[in-house]
Amino acid sequence: MGHTFTAEKPEHADAIEHVLGRAFGPGRYAKTSERVRERGAVFEPALSRVALNEAGDVVGVCRIWRVQAGAPAYFLGPLAVDPGAQSAGLGLALVQACVAACRAVGASAIILVGAQKFFAPAGFMLVPHGRVSLPGPTDPTRLLWQALRPGGLDKIEGELSAPL
Ligand SMILES: CC(C)(COP(=O)(O)OP(=O)(O)OC[C@H]1O[C@@H](n2cnc3c(N)ncnc32)[C@H](O)[C@@H]1OP(=O)(O)O)[C@@H](O)C(=O)NCCC(=O)NCCS
């Protein structure tokens, strides 16, 4: 089935909440990534992407936030695909679309918390231990980043916070 990818718009908000609820279940707001978003990360709808099915329904979402971590960077998440549409490549395609959008605006780095096995094909690697921290417990084997231009990670360090 054909899907389209588009920047997130206000009219997608309710459908996105539905997909997030179905994909994550009730534990969603306990995640440390939510603390980053609560502490002033700036949502970037133009760099975030939703996947629409042929009927125009939202079946996936990947959100991007502007943060500071020693230097300006972007934080990716949540990523979710409706359980009924999973395992068809949409999750990876959404991540790749967000990476391309961030690169197109000249961003230097993207940071996220997620499974290395899943995100490696989209270019993400493990953050060296202790280099970056989040405001809450974080599994160091799930803290990932990628440079969007040469040297893009050089100044990225410390705790993720609101952009300056
Ligand atoms: C993770 C998620 C977005 C992937 O969406 P998707 O459209 O199924 O992704 P793709 O089709 O591109 O890739 C699927 C493959 O990713 C891999 N994968 C998925 N979740 C994974 C995980 N948590 N750890 C490691 N690999 C994973 C599997 O190999 C899977 O292949 P399979 O379906 O044949 O087992 C989706 O499973 C989801 O919404 N999960 C619940 C929310 C969540 O965990 N979000 C990610 C937070 S980091």
The ligand as a Gaussian input file, in Angstrom:
#p B3LYP/6-31G(d) Opt

LIG

0 1
 C        9.787000       1.023000      16.462000
 C        8.683000       1.241000      15.428000
 C        8.479000       2.716000      15.198000
 C        9.165000       0.607000      14.121000
 O        8.179000       0.873000      13.136000
 P        8.056000      -0.077000      11.844000
 O        7.283000       0.669000      10.810000
 O        7.595000      -1.421000      12.220000
 O        9.612000      -0.127000      11.408000
 P       10.256000      -0.782000      10.128000
 O        9.228000      -1.560000       9.363000
 O       11.014000       0.276000       9.418000
 O       11.287000      -1.768000      10.781000
 C       10.814000      -2.911000      11.471000
 C       12.008000      -3.633000      12.037000
 O       12.649000      -2.837000      13.002000
 C       13.219000      -3.671000      13.983000
 N       12.770000      -3.181000      15.283000
 C       11.569000      -2.676000      15.610000
 N       11.540000      -2.323000      16.900000
 C       12.752000      -2.601000      17.383000
 C       13.339000      -2.472000      18.648000
 N       12.693000      -1.936000      19.692000
 N       14.606000      -2.899000      18.789000
 C       15.297000      -3.413000      17.749000
 N       14.783000      -3.554000      16.524000
 C       13.527000      -3.154000      16.349000
 C       12.771000      -5.072000      13.736000
 O       13.833000      -5.748000      13.108000
 C       11.630000      -4.886000      12.784000
 O       11.558000      -5.949000      11.882000
 P       10.369000      -7.020000      12.058000
 O        9.098000      -6.215000      12.064000
 O       10.526000      -7.863000      10.860000
 O       10.624000      -7.679000      13.356000
 C        7.353000       0.570000      15.842000
 O        7.613000      -0.783000      16.097000
 C        6.705000       1.209000      17.052000
 O        5.927000       2.159000      16.923000
 N        6.991000       0.644000      18.241000
 C        6.406000       1.140000      19.485000
 C        6.988000       2.473000      19.857000
 C        8.488000       2.441000      19.948000
 O        9.070000       1.547000      20.530000
 N        9.132000       3.456000      19.327000
 C       10.563000       3.537000      19.216000
 C       11.131000       4.195000      20.393000
 S       12.861000       4.278000      20.198000

